[in-house]
Amino acid sequence: MSILVVLEPHNDGLKRTSYEAIGAACAISNGAPVHGIVFSASESHVAHASSYGLQQCMLVNTDEATRQESAKMAATIAEAARSINATAVVFAANSFGKSIAPRVAIRLEAGLLADCVEIHSADGSLKAVRPVYSGKARITVSATTEVSVITLRPNVFTAKQTSSGSVSCSAFTSTLSASVRSAAVTGQTKNEGTLDVSEADIIVSGGRGLKGPEHFHLVEELAKSLGGAVGASRAVVDAGWRPHREQVGQTGKTVSPTMYVACGISGAVQHLAGMSSSKIIVAINKDKDAPIFTVADYGVVGDVFDILPKLTSAISSVTGK
Ligand SMILES: Cc1cc2nc3c(=O)[nH]c(=O)nc-3n(C[C@H](O)[C@H](O)[C@H](O)COP(=O)(O)OP(=O)(O)OC[C@H]3O[C@@H](n4cnc5c(N)ncnc54)[C@H](O)[C@@H]3O)c2cc1C
């Protein structure tokens, strides 16, 4: 028995969500080995992962084109999981994990425990807690299959540095992935320099209260001063003011940042579904009865056009950003 954690390279290391996944896997391992798999030939990506508890890692040397093909990556991960008799395969529930984990679950005939906010190991089986009904309730689920595939909501599990040492790396080559039929990627747009909301530690989101796309610089400037990402409500995405990748909510992204600042957002249930597990929620709205205040830790009843420039200037003077 062992656990396989699917890791995502980022700059010289891994994404923070990968360290969170390693920590969660170690917590449920009961001493069983925790292996990683990363689509990179470079050991340097996992150099710091040992301090989070990773012992061994498979390096998959793939080209950029294969890294865009979810079906091939899923085939490789499933094959790697079989090679170590993994009883659990752990992903972050970000766009990468959400697109690949279900395919891995099918290949391994495994139950999929998706978007978990808690995971426990008891009596040899795994139990996970996940939000349902747009975050209004939580259920405890477990897989009845031998293998479980688990995705973990980003920013919920703590990435704790607990040990030292080094990760033992080995190359893994898939015998299956070349034969997997996959859709060809004909082009892609990179969001250079922008922080993705699903992984940001601080998010400043804007809604219809901003009145038009030309005023979103107020949200961008506050986000910049805090070193955070820009998010948006569906109303402004539908209106074409902001790109869909920024949408937070039931039909957008689910986020759990350390701080979420909602500017001119009413707090419709579909928006709350995507952000109510944020650790600190700050709301700025001119309507004191706006539903966003029911979930806010700090509320400012006021006009965004008045509050945002003052807040940005005060924060910039401290952060220097
Ligand atoms: C199936 C379905 C799925 C959906 N999925 C999502 C989703 O994923 N994400 C999402 O966000 N929505 C989603 N929605 C839409 C949701 O119901 C709301 O319509 C939407 O969230 C409203 O966006 P908003 O808060 O920006 O706009 P509004 O509801 O119009 O609110 C604007 C707010 O700004 C305040 N305001 C106005 N002027 C100012 C000012 N000058 N200063 C300060 N405050 C001001 C107002 O008091 C108001 O509270 C979904 C709806 C459906 C039916």
PDBQT file of the ligand as one rigid body, heavy atoms in Angstrom, charges set to zero:
ROOT
HETATM    1  C1  LIG A 401     -27.215  28.888 -12.284  1.00  0.00    +0.000 C 
HETATM    2  C2  LIG A 401     -26.546  30.177 -11.861  1.00  0.00    +0.000 A 
HETATM    3  C3  LIG A 401     -25.189  30.165 -11.641  1.00  0.00    +0.000 A 
HETATM    4  C4  LIG A 401     -24.553  31.340 -11.231  1.00  0.00    +0.000 A 
HETATM    5  N1  LIG A 401     -23.198  31.315 -11.002  1.00  0.00    +0.000 NA
HETATM    6  C5  LIG A 401     -22.591  32.423 -10.507  1.00  0.00    +0.000 A 
HETATM    7  C6  LIG A 401     -21.203  32.429 -10.198  1.00  0.00    +0.000 A 
HETATM    8  O1  LIG A 401     -20.476  31.454 -10.409  1.00  0.00    +0.000 OA
HETATM    9  N2  LIG A 401     -20.667  33.559  -9.689  1.00  0.00    +0.000 N 
HETATM   10  C7  LIG A 401     -21.403  34.690  -9.454  1.00  0.00    +0.000 A 
HETATM   11  O2  LIG A 401     -20.849  35.686  -8.996  1.00  0.00    +0.000 OA
HETATM   12  N3  LIG A 401     -22.712  34.713  -9.770  1.00  0.00    +0.000 NA
HETATM   13  C8  LIG A 401     -23.327  33.626 -10.299  1.00  0.00    +0.000 A 
HETATM   14  N4  LIG A 401     -24.629  33.688 -10.638  1.00  0.00    +0.000 N 
HETATM   15  C9  LIG A 401     -25.287  35.010 -10.660  1.00  0.00    +0.000 C 
HETATM   16  C10 LIG A 401     -25.751  35.491  -9.300  1.00  0.00    +0.000 C 
HETATM   17  O3  LIG A 401     -27.061  35.012  -9.036  1.00  0.00    +0.000 OA
HETATM   18  C11 LIG A 401     -25.793  37.042  -9.275  1.00  0.00    +0.000 C 
HETATM   19  O4  LIG A 401     -26.610  37.496 -10.326  1.00  0.00    +0.000 OA
HETATM   20  C12 LIG A 401     -24.425  37.697  -9.405  1.00  0.00    +0.000 C 
HETATM   21  O5  LIG A 401     -23.499  37.122  -8.498  1.00  0.00    +0.000 OA
HETATM   22  C13 LIG A 401     -24.560  39.187  -9.126  1.00  0.00    +0.000 C 
HETATM   23  O6  LIG A 401     -23.343  39.832  -9.343  1.00  0.00    +0.000 OA
HETATM   24  P1  LIG A 401     -22.998  41.201  -8.593  1.00  0.00    +0.000 P 
HETATM   25  O7  LIG A 401     -23.025  40.963  -7.137  1.00  0.00    +0.000 OA
HETATM   26  O8  LIG A 401     -21.781  41.736  -9.215  1.00  0.00    +0.000 OA
HETATM   27  O9  LIG A 401     -24.200  42.155  -9.066  1.00  0.00    +0.000 OA
HETATM   28  P2  LIG A 401     -25.453  42.688  -8.300  1.00  0.00    +0.000 P 
HETATM   29  O10 LIG A 401     -26.252  41.594  -7.707  1.00  0.00    +0.000 OA
HETATM   30  O11 LIG A 401     -26.137  43.607  -9.229  1.00  0.00    +0.000 OA
HETATM   31  O12 LIG A 401     -24.856  43.495  -7.069  1.00  0.00    +0.000 OA
HETATM   32  C14 LIG A 401     -24.158  44.687  -7.168  1.00  0.00    +0.000 C 
HETATM   33  C15 LIG A 401     -23.911  45.168  -5.753  1.00  0.00    +0.000 C 
HETATM   34  O13 LIG A 401     -23.111  46.336  -5.826  1.00  0.00    +0.000 OA
HETATM   35  C16 LIG A 401     -23.583  47.236  -4.841  1.00  0.00    +0.000 C 
HETATM   36  N5  LIG A 401     -23.196  48.578  -5.307  1.00  0.00    +0.000 N 
HETATM   37  C17 LIG A 401     -23.715  49.296  -6.338  1.00  0.00    +0.000 A 
HETATM   38  N6  LIG A 401     -23.043  50.440  -6.485  1.00  0.00    +0.000 NA
HETATM   39  C18 LIG A 401     -22.098  50.459  -5.517  1.00  0.00    +0.000 A 
HETATM   40  C19 LIG A 401     -21.096  51.383  -5.168  1.00  0.00    +0.000 A 
HETATM   41  N7  LIG A 401     -20.918  52.530  -5.865  1.00  0.00    +0.000 N 
HETATM   42  N8  LIG A 401     -20.304  51.094  -4.103  1.00  0.00    +0.000 NA
HETATM   43  C20 LIG A 401     -20.467  49.960  -3.393  1.00  0.00    +0.000 A 
HETATM   44  N9  LIG A 401     -21.403  49.038  -3.702  1.00  0.00    +0.000 NA
HETATM   45  C21 LIG A 401     -22.195  49.272  -4.760  1.00  0.00    +0.000 A 
HETATM   46  C22 LIG A 401     -25.053  47.020  -4.764  1.00  0.00    +0.000 C 
HETATM   47  O14 LIG A 401     -25.559  47.429  -3.496  1.00  0.00    +0.000 OA
HETATM   48  C23 LIG A 401     -25.168  45.526  -4.977  1.00  0.00    +0.000 C 
HETATM   49  O15 LIG A 401     -25.153  44.839  -3.734  1.00  0.00    +0.000 OA
HETATM   50  C24 LIG A 401     -25.287  32.526 -11.062  1.00  0.00    +0.000 A 
HETATM   51  C25 LIG A 401     -26.675  32.512 -11.263  1.00  0.00    +0.000 A 
HETATM   52  C26 LIG A 401     -27.278  31.354 -11.670  1.00  0.00    +0.000 A 
HETATM   53  C27 LIG A 401     -28.777  31.363 -11.888  1.00  0.00    +0.000 C 
ENDROOT
TORSDOF 0
